[in-house]
């Protein structure tokens, strides 16, 4: 699973041809979650509140890039890297 961004120990990843709804995968230490691209809700898993807040902030800044990467993944194209949260 390609890592498209990482910051503060948080890894953001996507799979090619993944199932709907559009989402990305997050790993933070021992925690994992699937986060919806459209509303940044937790679809599956759990993240500590501080990590979730950072992920939501990053995702809101890069929403269009996430949508573009989701579309690329459905077409089996390589993902673009996305700038980390600074």
mmCIF file as gemmi writes it, N, C-alpha and C atoms, coordinates in Angstrom:
data_model
loop_
_atom_site.group_PDB
_atom_site.id
_atom_site.type_symbol
_atom_site.label_atom_id
_atom_site.label_alt_id
_atom_site.label_comp_id
_atom_site.label_asym_id
_atom_site.label_entity_id
_atom_site.label_seq_id
_atom_site.pdbx_PDB_ins_code
_atom_site.Cartn_x
_atom_site.Cartn_y
_atom_site.Cartn_z
_atom_site.occupancy
_atom_site.B_iso_or_equiv
_atom_site.pdbx_formal_charge
_atom_site.auth_seq_id
_atom_site.auth_asym_id
_atom_site.pdbx_PDB_model_num
ATOM 1 N N . UNK Axp A 1 ? 0.858 -1.167 0 1 0 ? 1 A 1
ATOM 2 C CA . UNK Axp A 1 ? 0 0 0 1 0 ? 1 A 1
ATOM 3 C C . UNK Axp A 1 ? 0.903 1.228 0 1 0 ? 1 A 1
ATOM 4 N N . UNK Axp A 2 ? 0.819 2.043 -1.042 1 0 ? 2 A 1
ATOM 5 C CA . UNK Axp A 2 ? 1.688 3.223 -1.136 1 0 ? 2 A 1
ATOM 6 C C . UNK Axp A 2 ? 1.373 4.297 -0.087 1 0 ? 2 A 1
ATOM 7 N N . UNK Axp A 3 ? 2.415 4.832 0.494 1 0 ? 3 A 1
ATOM 8 C CA . UNK Axp A 3 ? 2.277 5.967 1.409 1 0 ? 3 A 1
ATOM 9 C C . UNK Axp A 3 ? 2.29 7.234 0.577 1 0 ? 3 A 1
ATOM 10 N N . UNK Axp A 4 ? 1.214 8.026 0.702 1 0 ? 4 A 1
ATOM 11 C CA . UNK Axp A 4 ? 1.119 9.256 -0.093 1 0 ? 4 A 1
ATOM 12 C C . UNK Axp A 4 ? 1.533 10.49 0.709 1 0 ? 4 A 1
ATOM 13 N N . UNK Axp A 5 ? 1.585 10.364 2.035 1 0 ? 5 A 1
ATOM 14 C CA . UNK Axp A 5 ? 2.039 11.47 2.873 1 0 ? 5 A 1
ATOM 15 C C . UNK Axp A 5 ? 2.383 10.921 4.26 1 0 ? 5 A 1
ATOM 16 N N . UNK Axp A 6 ? 3.223 11.652 4.968 1 0 ? 6 A 1
ATOM 17 C CA . UNK Axp A 6 ? 3.509 11.296 6.361 1 0 ? 6 A 1
ATOM 18 C C . UNK Axp A 6 ? 3.913 12.558 7.115 1 0 ? 6 A 1
ATOM 19 N N . UNK Axp A 7 ? 3.487 12.616 8.368 1 0 ? 7 A 1
ATOM 20 C CA . UNK Axp A 7 ? 3.793 13.762 9.226 1 0 ? 7 A 1
ATOM 21 C C . UNK Axp A 7 ? 3.536 13.369 10.673 1 0 ? 7 A 1
ATOM 22 N N . UNK Axp A 8 ? 4.396 13.838 11.569 1 0 ? 8 A 1
ATOM 23 C CA . UNK Axp A 8 ? 4.25 13.616 13.018 1 0 ? 8 A 1
ATOM 24 C C . UNK Axp A 8 ? 4.028 12.143 13.367 1 0 ? 8 A 1
ATOM 25 N N . UNK Axp A 9 ? 4.657 11.239 12.636 1 0 ? 9 A 1
ATOM 26 C CA . UNK Axp A 9 ? 4.504 9.813 12.897 1 0 ? 9 A 1
ATOM 27 C C . UNK Axp A 9 ? 3.243 9.195 12.327 1 0 ? 9 A 1
ATOM 28 N N . UNK Axp A 10 ? 2.494 9.974 11.556 1 0 ? 10 A 1
ATOM 29 C CA . UNK Axp A 10 ? 1.248 9.516 10.938 1 0 ? 10 A 1
ATOM 30 C C . UNK Axp A 10 ? 1.544 9.17 9.479 1 0 ? 10 A 1
ATOM 31 N N . UNK Axp A 11 ? 1.138 7.976 9.057 1 0 ? 11 A 1
ATOM 32 C CA . UNK Axp A 11 ? 1.29 7.56 7.66 1 0 ? 11 A 1
ATOM 33 C C . UNK Axp A 11 ? -0.072 7.574 6.987 1 0 ? 11 A 1
ATOM 34 N N . UNK Axp A 12 ? -0.138 8.198 5.813 1 0 ? 12 A 1
ATOM 35 C CA . UNK Axp A 12 ? -1.362 8.253 5.019 1 0 ? 12 A 1
ATOM 36 C C . UNK Axp A 12 ? -1.131 7.397 3.777 1 0 ? 12 A 1
ATOM 37 N N . UNK Axp A 13 ? -2.02 6.431 3.548 1 0 ? 13 A 1
ATOM 38 C CA . UNK Axp A 13 ? -1.835 5.482 2.448 1 0 ? 13 A 1
ATOM 39 C C . UNK Axp A 13 ? -3.129 5.297 1.672 1 0 ? 13 A 1
ATOM 40 N N . UNK Axp A 14 ? -2.973 4.799 0.44 1 0 ? 14 A 1
ATOM 41 C CA . UNK Axp A 14 ? -4.111 4.422 -0.397 1 0 ? 14 A 1
ATOM 42 C C . UNK Axp A 14 ? -3.8 3.12 -1.11 1 0 ? 14 A 1
ATOM 43 N N . UNK Axp A 15 ? -4.859 2.368 -1.416 1 0 ? 15 A 1
ATOM 44 C CA . UNK Axp A 15 ? -4.767 1.146 -2.213 1 0 ? 15 A 1
ATOM 45 C C . UNK Axp A 15 ? -5.268 1.434 -3.621 1 0 ? 15 A 1
ATOM 46 N N . UNK Axp A 16 ? -4.724 0.704 -4.592 1 0 ? 16 A 1
ATOM 47 C CA . UNK Axp A 16 ? -5.276 0.76 -5.942 1 0 ? 16 A 1
ATOM 48 C C . UNK Axp A 16 ? -6.578 -0.022 -5.976 1 0 ? 16 A 1
ATOM 49 N N . UNK Axp A 17 ? -7.533 0.496 -6.756 1 0 ? 17 A 1
ATOM 50 C CA . UNK Axp A 17 ? -8.833 -0.165 -6.984 1 0 ? 17 A 1
ATOM 51 C C . UNK Axp A 17 ? -9.488 -0.591 -5.671 1 0 ? 17 A 1
ATOM 52 N N . UNK Axp A 18 ? -9.464 0.286 -4.691 1 0 ? 18 A 1
ATOM 53 C CA . UNK Axp A 18 ? -10.031 -0.001 -3.373 1 0 ? 18 A 1
ATOM 54 C C . UNK Axp A 18 ? -11.558 0.13 -3.42 1 0 ? 18 A 1
ATOM 55 N N . UNK Axp A 19 ? -12.227 -0.4 -2.409 1 0 ? 19 A 1
ATOM 56 C CA . UNK Axp A 19 ? -13.688 -0.394 -2.321 1 0 ? 19 A 1
ATOM 57 C C . UNK Axp A 19 ? -14.215 0.995 -1.959 1 0 ? 19 A 1
ATOM 58 N N . UNK Axp A 20 ? -15.474 1.241 -2.314 1 0 ? 20 A 1
ATOM 59 C CA . UNK Axp A 20 ? -16.154 2.473 -1.915 1 0 ? 20 A 1
ATOM 60 C C . UNK Axp A 20 ? -16.601 2.349 -0.47 1 0 ? 20 A 1
ATOM 61 N N . UNK Axp A 21 ? -16.856 3.447 0.224 1 0 ? 21 A 1
ATOM 62 C CA . UNK Axp A 21 ? -16.757 4.832 -0.222 1 0 ? 21 A 1
ATOM 63 C C . UNK Axp A 21 ? -15.294 5.271 -0.334 1 0 ? 21 A 1
ATOM 64 N N . UNK Axp A 22 ? -15.052 6.349 -1.089 1 0 ? 22 A 1
ATOM 65 C CA . UNK Axp A 22 ? -13.678 6.857 -1.216 1 0 ? 22 A 1
ATOM 66 C C . UNK Axp A 22 ? -13.071 7.13 0.166 1 0 ? 22 A 1
ATOM 67 N N . UNK Axp A 23 ? -11.854 6.644 0.372 1 0 ? 23 A 1
ATOM 68 C CA . UNK Axp A 23 ? -11.227 6.756 1.689 1 0 ? 23 A 1
ATOM 69 C C . UNK Axp A 23 ? -9.714 6.639 1.557 1 0 ? 23 A 1
ATOM 70 N N . UNK Axp A 24 ? -9.042 6.915 2.659 1 0 ? 24 A 1
ATOM 71 C CA . UNK Axp A 24 ? -7.61 6.673 2.759 1 0 ? 24 A 1
ATOM 72 C C . UNK Axp A 24 ? -7.347 5.958 4.077 1 0 ? 24 A 1
ATOM 73 N N . UNK Axp A 25 ? -6.201 5.315 4.155 1 0 ? 25 A 1
ATOM 74 C CA . UNK Axp A 25 ? -5.81 4.55 5.322 1 0 ? 25 A 1
ATOM 75 C C . UNK Axp A 25 ? -4.805 5.358 6.139 1 0 ? 25 A 1
ATOM 76 N N . UNK Axp A 26 ? -4.924 5.281 7.446 1 0 ? 26 A 1
ATOM 77 C CA . UNK Axp A 26 ? -4.015 5.988 8.35 1 0 ? 26 A 1
ATOM 78 C C . UNK Axp A 26 ? -3.422 4.981 9.331 1 0 ? 26 A 1
ATOM 79 N N . UNK Axp A 27 ? -2.115 5.068 9.527 1 0 ? 27 A 1
ATOM 80 C CA . UNK Axp A 27 ? -1.439 4.31 10.576 1 0 ? 27 A 1
ATOM 81 C C . UNK Axp A 27 ? -0.715 5.308 11.472 1 0 ? 27 A 1
ATOM 82 N N . UNK Axp A 28 ? -0.894 5.116 12.75 1 0 ? 28 A 1
ATOM 83 C CA . UNK Axp A 28 ? -0.219 5.949 13.744 1 0 ? 28 A 1
ATOM 84 C C . UNK Axp A 28 ? 0.155 5.032 14.899 1 0 ? 28 A 1
ATOM 85 N N . UNK Axp A 29 ? 1.423 4.639 14.948 1 0 ? 29 A 1
ATOM 86 C CA . UNK Axp A 29 ? 1.856 3.686 15.97 1 0 ? 29 A 1
ATOM 87 C C . UNK Axp A 29 ? 1.078 2.395 15.834 1 0 ? 29 A 1
ATOM 88 N N . UNK Axp A 30 ? 0.419 2 16.911 1 0 ? 30 A 1
ATOM 89 C CA . UNK Axp A 30 ? -0.36 0.76 16.915 1 0 ? 30 A 1
ATOM 90 C C . UNK Axp A 30 ? -1.784 0.948 16.391 1 0 ? 30 A 1
ATOM 91 N N . UNK Axp A 31 ? -2.152 2.177 16.053 1 0 ? 31 A 1
ATOM 92 C CA . UNK Axp A 31 ? -3.524 2.491 15.651 1 0 ? 31 A 1
ATOM 93 C C . UNK Axp A 31 ? -3.649 2.546 14.132 1 0 ? 31 A 1
ATOM 94 N N . UNK Axp A 32 ? -4.824 2.133 13.646 1 0 ? 32 A 1
ATOM 95 C CA . UNK Axp A 32 ? -5.119 2.193 12.224 1 0 ? 32 A 1
ATOM 96 C C . UNK Axp A 32 ? -6.566 2.629 12.044 1 0 ? 32 A 1
ATOM 97 N N . UNK Axp A 33 ? -6.817 3.349 10.942 1 0 ? 33 A 1
ATOM 98 C CA . UNK Axp A 33 ? -8.182 3.765 10.644 1 0 ? 33 A 1
ATOM 99 C C . UNK Axp A 33 ? -8.345 3.988 9.146 1 0 ? 33 A 1
ATOM 100 N N . UNK Axp A 34 ? -9.573 3.84 8.676 1 0 ? 34 A 1
ATOM 101 C CA . UNK Axp A 34 ? -9.963 4.226 7.327 1 0 ? 34 A 1
ATOM 102 C C . UNK Axp A 34 ? -10.769 5.505 7.481 1 0 ? 34 A 1
ATOM 103 N N . UNK Axp A 35 ? -10.383 6.541 6.742 1 0 ? 35 A 1
ATOM 104 C CA . UNK Axp A 35 ? -11.013 7.855 6.855 1 0 ? 35 A 1
ATOM 105 C C . UNK Axp A 35 ? -11.677 8.21 5.526 1 0 ? 35 A 1
ATOM 106 N N . UNK Axp A 36 ? -12.937 8.604 5.578 1 0 ? 36 A 1
ATOM 107 C CA . UNK Axp A 36 ? -13.664 8.984 4.377 1 0 ? 36 A 1
ATOM 108 C C . UNK Axp A 36 ? -13.122 10.269 3.783 1 0 ? 36 A 1
ATOM 109 N N . UNK Axp A 37 ? -12.962 10.282 2.482 1 0 ? 37 A 1
ATOM 110 C CA . UNK Axp A 37 ? -12.44 11.471 1.8 1 0 ? 37 A 1
ATOM 111 C C . UNK Axp A 37 ? -13.469 12.586 1.769 1 0 ? 37 A 1
ATOM 112 N N . UNK Axp A 38 ? -14.741 12.255 1.667 1 0 ? 38 A 1
ATOM 113 C CA . UNK Axp A 38 ? -15.761 13.297 1.504 1 0 ? 38 A 1
ATOM 114 C C . UNK Axp A 38 ? -16.116 14.014 2.794 1 0 ? 38 A 1
ATOM 115 N N . UNK Axp A 39 ? -16.086 13.308 3.921 1 0 ? 39 A 1
ATOM 116 C CA . UNK Axp A 39 ? -16.485 13.953 5.175 1 0 ? 39 A 1
ATOM 117 C C . UNK Axp A 39 ? -15.487 13.756 6.314 1 0 ? 39 A 1
ATOM 118 N N . UNK Axp A 40 ? -14.366 13.083 6.031 1 0 ? 40 A 1
ATOM 119 C CA . UNK Axp A 40 ? -13.295 12.833 7.004 1 0 ? 40 A 1
ATOM 120 C C . UNK Axp A 40 ? -13.773 12.043 8.218 1 0 ? 40 A 1
ATOM 121 N N . UNK Axp A 41 ? -14.841 11.273 8.042 1 0 ? 41 A 1
ATOM 122 C CA . UNK Axp A 41 ? -15.334 10.436 9.137 1 0 ? 41 A 1
ATOM 123 C C . UNK Axp A 41 ? -14.508 9.154 9.225 1 0 ? 41 A 1
ATOM 124 N N . UNK Axp A 42 ? -14.491 8.56 10.397 1 0 ? 42 A 1
ATOM 125 C CA . UNK Axp A 42 ? -13.819 7.279 10.596 1 0 ? 42 A 1
ATOM 126 C C . UNK Axp A 42 ? -14.765 6.187 10.114 1 0 ? 42 A 1
ATOM 127 N N . UNK Axp A 43 ? -14.358 5.489 9.078 1 0 ? 43 A 1
ATOM 128 C CA . UNK Axp A 43 ? -15.157 4.394 8.519 1 0 ? 43 A 1
ATOM 129 C C . UNK Axp A 43 ? -14.896 3.116 9.302 1 0 ? 43 A 1
ATOM 130 N N . UNK Axp A 44 ? -13.656 2.937 9.68 1 0 ? 44 A 1
ATOM 131 C CA . UNK Axp A 44 ? -13.259 1.736 10.415 1 0 ? 44 A 1
ATOM 132 C C . UNK Axp A 44 ? -12.015 2.058 11.228 1 0 ? 44 A 1
ATOM 133 N N . UNK Axp A 45 ? -11.877 1.446 12.384 1 0 ? 45 A 1
ATOM 134 C CA . UNK Axp A 45 ? -10.698 1.637 13.209 1 0 ? 45 A 1
ATOM 135 C C . UNK Axp A 45 ? -10.85 2.795 14.184 1 0 ? 45 A 1
ATOM 136 N N . UNK Axp A 46 ? -9.703 3.232 14.695 1 0 ? 46 A 1
ATOM 137 C CA . UNK Axp A 46 ? -9.701 4.299 15.699 1 0 ? 46 A 1
ATOM 138 C C . UNK Axp A 46 ? -8.336 4.963 15.72 1 0 ? 46 A 1
ATOM 139 N N . UNK Axp A 47 ? -8.333 6.271 15.964 1 0 ? 47 A 1
ATOM 140 C CA . UNK Axp A 47 ? -7.106 7.044 16.177 1 0 ? 47 A 1
ATOM 141 C C . UNK Axp A 47 ? -7.268 7.856 17.45 1 0 ? 47 A 1
ATOM 142 N N . UNK Axp A 48 ? -6.184 8.081 18.188 1 0 ? 48 A 1
ATOM 143 C CA . UNK Axp A 48 ? -6.272 8.977 19.342 1 0 ? 48 A 1
ATOM 144 C C . UNK Axp A 48 ? -6.77 10.355 18.872 1 0 ? 48 A 1
ATOM 145 N N . UNK Axp A 49 ? -7.51 11.049 19.72 1 0 ? 49 A 1
ATOM 146 C CA . UNK Axp A 49 ? -8.099 12.335 19.317 1 0 ? 49 A 1
ATOM 147 C C . UNK Axp A 49 ? -7.103 13.335 18.724 1 0 ? 49 A 1
ATOM 148 N N . UNK Axp A 50 ? -5.915 13.468 19.304 1 0 ? 50 A 1
ATOM 149 C CA . UNK Axp A 50 ? -4.942 14.428 18.776 1 0 ? 50 A 1
ATOM 150 C C . UNK Axp A 50 ? -4.508 14.038 17.366 1 0 ? 50 A 1
ATOM 151 N N . UNK Axp A 51 ? -4.237 12.756 17.137 1 0 ? 51 A 1
ATOM 152 C CA . UNK Axp A 51 ? -3.853 12.285 15.801 1 0 ? 51 A 1
ATOM 153 C C . UNK Axp A 51 ? -5.006 12.491 14.826 1 0 ? 51 A 1
ATOM 154 N N . UNK Axp A 52 ? -6.233 12.192 15.258 1 0 ? 52 A 1
ATOM 155 C CA . UNK Axp A 52 ? -7.387 12.374 14.378 1 0 ? 52 A 1
ATOM 156 C C . UNK Axp A 52 ? -7.562 13.837 13.999 1 0 ? 52 A 1
ATOM 157 N N . UNK Axp A 53 ? -7.333 14.737 14.932 1 0 ? 53 A 1
ATOM 158 C CA . UNK Axp A 53 ? -7.444 16.173 14.64 1 0 ? 53 A 1
ATOM 159 C C . UNK Axp A 53 ? -6.408 16.586 13.592 1 0 ? 53 A 1
ATOM 160 N N . UNK Axp A 54 ? -5.189 16.077 13.711 1 0 ? 54 A 1
ATOM 161 C CA . UNK Axp A 54 ? -4.152 16.389 12.723 1 0 ? 54 A 1
ATOM 162 C C . UNK Axp A 54 ? -4.506 15.832 11.351 1 0 ? 54 A 1
ATOM 163 N N . UNK Axp A 55 ? -5.022 14.603 11.314 1 0 ? 55 A 1
ATOM 164 C CA . UNK Axp A 55 ? -5.426 13.989 10.048 1 0 ? 55 A 1
ATOM 165 C C . UNK Axp A 55 ? -6.565 14.782 9.41 1 0 ? 55 A 1
ATOM 166 N N . UNK Axp A 56 ? -7.558 15.177 10.199 1 0 ? 56 A 1
ATOM 167 C CA . UNK Axp A 56 ? -8.692 15.949 9.666 1 0 ? 56 A 1
ATOM 168 C C . UNK Axp A 56 ? -8.224 17.301 9.13 1 0 ? 56 A 1
ATOM 169 N N . UNK Axp A 57 ? -7.309 17.945 9.834 1 0 ? 57 A 1
ATOM 170 C CA . UNK Axp A 57 ? -6.776 19.228 9.359 1 0 ? 57 A 1
ATOM 171 C C . UNK Axp A 57 ? -6.047 19.036 8.032 1 0 ? 57 A 1
ATOM 172 N N . UNK Axp A 58 ? -5.18 18.032 7.962 1 0 ? 58 A 1
ATOM 173 C CA . UNK Axp A 58 ? -4.43 17.749 6.735 1 0 ? 58 A 1
ATOM 174 C C . UNK Axp A 58 ? -5.39 17.426 5.595 1 0 ? 58 A 1
ATOM 175 N N . UNK Axp A 59 ? -6.378 16.561 5.859 1 0 ? 59 A 1
ATOM 176 C CA . UNK Axp A 59 ? -7.308 16.139 4.812 1 0 ? 59 A 1
ATOM 177 C C . UNK Axp A 59 ? -8.135 17.314 4.287 1 0 ? 59 A 1
ATOM 178 N N . UNK Axp A 60 ? -8.521 18.23 5.168 1 0 ? 60 A 1
ATOM 179 C CA . UNK Axp A 60 ? -9.314 19.38 4.703 1 0 ? 60 A 1
ATOM 180 C C . UNK Axp A 60 ? -8.478 20.287 3.807 1 0 ? 60 A 1
ATOM 181 N N . UNK Axp A 61 ? -7.203 20.413 4.102 1 0 ? 61 A 1
ATOM 182 C CA . UNK Axp A 61 ? -6.313 21.227 3.263 1 0 ? 61 A 1
ATOM 183 C C . UNK Axp A 61 ? -6.094 20.571 1.905 1 0 ? 61 A 1
ATOM 184 N N . UNK Axp A 62 ? -6.025 19.255 1.878 1 0 ? 62 A 1
ATOM 185 C CA . UNK Axp A 62 ? -5.651 18.518 0.663 1 0 ? 62 A 1
ATOM 186 C C . UNK Axp A 62 ? -6.807 17.711 0.069 1 0 ? 62 A 1
ATOM 187 N N . UNK Axp A 63 ? -8.029 18.126 0.328 1 0 ? 63 A 1
ATOM 188 C CA . UNK Axp A 63 ? -9.202 17.381 -0.142 1 0 ? 63 A 1
ATOM 189 C C . UNK Axp A 63 ? -9.164 17.118 -1.644 1 0 ? 63 A 1
ATOM 190 N N . UNK Axp A 64 ? -8.915 18.148 -2.437 1 0 ? 64 A 1
ATOM 191 C CA . UNK Axp A 64 ? -8.911 17.975 -3.893 1 0 ? 64 A 1
ATOM 192 C C . UNK Axp A 64 ? -7.846 16.984 -4.345 1 0 ? 64 A 1
ATOM 193 N N . UNK Axp A 65 ? -6.693 17.015 -3.705 1 0 ? 65 A 1
ATOM 194 C CA . UNK Axp A 65 ? -5.621 16.074 -4.05 1 0 ? 65 A 1
ATOM 195 C C . UNK Axp A 65 ? -5.991 14.639 -3.657 1 0 ? 65 A 1
ATOM 196 N N . UNK Axp A 66 ? -6.704 14.48 -2.555 1 0 ? 66 A 1
ATOM 197 C CA . UNK Axp A 66 ? -7.174 13.16 -2.154 1 0 ? 66 A 1
ATOM 198 C C . UNK Axp A 66 ? -8.176 12.602 -3.16 1 0 ? 66 A 1
ATOM 199 N N . UNK Axp A 67 ? -9.103 13.451 -3.599 1 0 ? 67 A 1
ATOM 200 C CA . UNK Axp A 67 ? -10.081 13.031 -4.607 1 0 ? 67 A 1
ATOM 201 C C . UNK Axp A 67 ? -9.366 12.635 -5.893 1 0 ? 67 A 1
ATOM 202 N N . UNK Axp A 68 ? -8.403 13.433 -6.302 1 0 ? 68 A 1
ATOM 203 C CA . UNK Axp A 68 ? -7.634 13.124 -7.51 1 0 ? 68 A 1
ATOM 204 C C . UNK Axp A 68 ? -6.893 11.793 -7.354 1 0 ? 68 A 1
ATOM 205 N N . UNK Axp A 69 ? -6.273 11.565 -6.219 1 0 ? 69 A 1
ATOM 206 C CA . UNK Axp A 69 ? -5.571 10.302 -5.998 1 0 ? 69 A 1
ATOM 207 C C . UNK Axp A 69 ? -6.538 9.123 -5.988 1 0 ? 69 A 1
ATOM 208 N N . UNK Axp A 70 ? -7.711 9.29 -5.387 1 0 ? 70 A 1
ATOM 209 C CA . UNK Axp A 70 ? -8.709 8.215 -5.395 1 0 ? 70 A 1
ATOM 210 C C . UNK Axp A 70 ? -9.05 7.847 -6.841 1 0 ? 70 A 1
ATOM 211 N N . UNK Axp A 71 ? -9.3 8.866 -7.674 1 0 ? 71 A 1
ATOM 212 C CA . UNK Axp A 71 ? -9.617 8.627 -9.085 1 0 ? 71 A 1
ATOM 213 C C . UNK Axp A 71 ? -8.46 7.942 -9.801 1 0 ? 71 A 1
ATOM 214 N N . UNK Axp A 72 ? -7.242 8.324 -9.488 1 0 ? 72 A 1
ATOM 215 C CA . UNK Axp A 72 ? -6.068 7.684 -10.09 1 0 ? 72 A 1
ATOM 216 C C . UNK Axp A 72 ? -5.985 6.213 -9.668 1 0 ? 72 A 1
ATOM 217 N N . UNK Axp A 73 ? -6.261 5.945 -8.41 1 0 ? 73 A 1
ATOM 218 C CA . UNK Axp A 73 ? -6.215 4.577 -7.919 1 0 ? 73 A 1
ATOM 219 C C . UNK Axp A 73 ? -7.258 3.679 -8.575 1 0 ? 73 A 1
ATOM 220 N N . UNK Axp A 74 ? -8.444 4.212 -8.8 1 0 ? 74 A 1
ATOM 221 C CA . UNK Axp A 74 ? -9.501 3.445 -9.474 1 0 ? 74 A 1
ATOM 222 C C . UNK Axp A 74 ? -9.064 3.077 -10.891 1 0 ? 74 A 1
ATOM 223 N N . UNK Axp A 75 ? -8.308 3.962 -11.529 1 0 ? 75 A 1
ATOM 224 C CA . UNK Axp A 75 ? -7.81 3.727 -12.891 1 0 ? 75 A 1
ATOM 225 C C . UNK Axp A 75 ? -6.501 2.942 -12.89 1 0 ? 75 A 1
ATOM 226 N N . UNK Axp A 76 ? -6.05 2.507 -11.725 1 0 ? 76 A 1
ATOM 227 C CA . UNK Axp A 76 ? -4.816 1.738 -11.564 1 0 ? 76 A 1
ATOM 228 C C . UNK Axp A 76 ? -3.581 2.54 -11.974 1 0 ? 76 A 1
ATOM 229 N N . UNK Axp A 77 ? -3.63 3.855 -11.738 1 0 ? 77 A 1
ATOM 230 C CA . UNK Axp A 77 ? -2.495 4.731 -12.008 1 0 ? 77 A 1
ATOM 231 C C . UNK Axp A 77 ? -1.738 4.984 -10.704 1 0 ? 77 A 1
ATOM 232 N N . UNK Axp A 78 ? -0.514 5.427 -10.815 1 0 ? 78 A 1
ATOM 233 C CA . UNK Axp A 78 ? 0.269 5.714 -9.611 1 0 ? 78 A 1
ATOM 234 C C . UNK Axp A 78 ? -0.318 6.919 -8.875 1 0 ? 78 A 1
ATOM 235 N N . UNK Axp A 79 ? -0.14 6.917 -7.564 1 0 ? 79 A 1
ATOM 236 C CA . UNK Axp A 79 ? -0.624 8.014 -6.734 1 0 ? 79 A 1
ATOM 237 C C . UNK Axp A 79 ? 0.392 9.139 -6.701 1 0 ? 79 A 1
ATOM 238 N N . UNK Axp A 80 ? -0.12 10.362 -6.568 1 0 ? 80 A 1
ATOM 239 C CA . UNK Axp A 80 ? 0.738 11.526 -6.363 1 0 ? 80 A 1
ATOM 240 C C . UNK Axp A 80 ? 1.021 11.671 -4.878 1 0 ? 80 A 1
ATOM 241 N N . UNK Axp A 81 ? 2.236 12.062 -4.542 1 0 ? 81 A 1
ATOM 242 C CA . UNK Axp A 81 ? 2.554 12.393 -3.147 1 0 ? 81 A 1
ATOM 243 C C . UNK Axp A 81 ? 1.831 13.677 -2.788 1 0 ? 81 A 1
ATOM 244 N N . UNK Axp A 82 ? 1.456 13.792 -1.519 1 0 ? 82 A 1
ATOM 245 C CA . UNK Axp A 82 ? 0.757 14.988 -1.017 1 0 ? 82 A 1
ATOM 246 C C . UNK Axp A 82 ? 1.611 15.568 0.107 1 0 ? 82 A 1
ATOM 247 N N . UNK Axp A 83 ? 1.756 16.876 0.095 1 0 ? 83 A 1
ATOM 248 C CA . UNK Axp A 83 ? 2.561 17.571 1.104 1 0 ? 83 A 1
ATOM 249 C C . UNK Axp A 83 ? 2.093 17.21 2.519 1 0 ? 83 A 1
ATOM 250 N N . UNK Axp A 84 ? 3.028 17.067 3.426 1 0 ? 84 A 1
ATOM 251 C CA . UNK Axp A 84 ? 2.658 16.771 4.816 1 0 ? 84 A 1
ATOM 252 C C . UNK Axp A 84 ? 2.106 18.027 5.513 1 0 ? 84 A 1
ATOM 253 N N . UNK Axp A 85 ? 1.51 17.805 6.65 1 0 ? 85 A 1
ATOM 254 C CA . UNK Axp A 85 ? 1.062 18.898 7.5 1 0 ? 85 A 1
ATOM 255 C C . UNK Axp A 85 ? 2.3 19.514 8.127 1 0 ? 85 A 1
ATOM 256 N N . UNK Axp A 86 ? 2.372 20.835 8.125 1 0 ? 86 A 1
ATOM 257 C CA . UNK Axp A 86 ? 3.542 21.527 8.672 1 0 ? 86 A 1
ATOM 258 C C . UNK Axp A 86 ? 3.189 22.271 9.919 1 0 ? 86 A 1
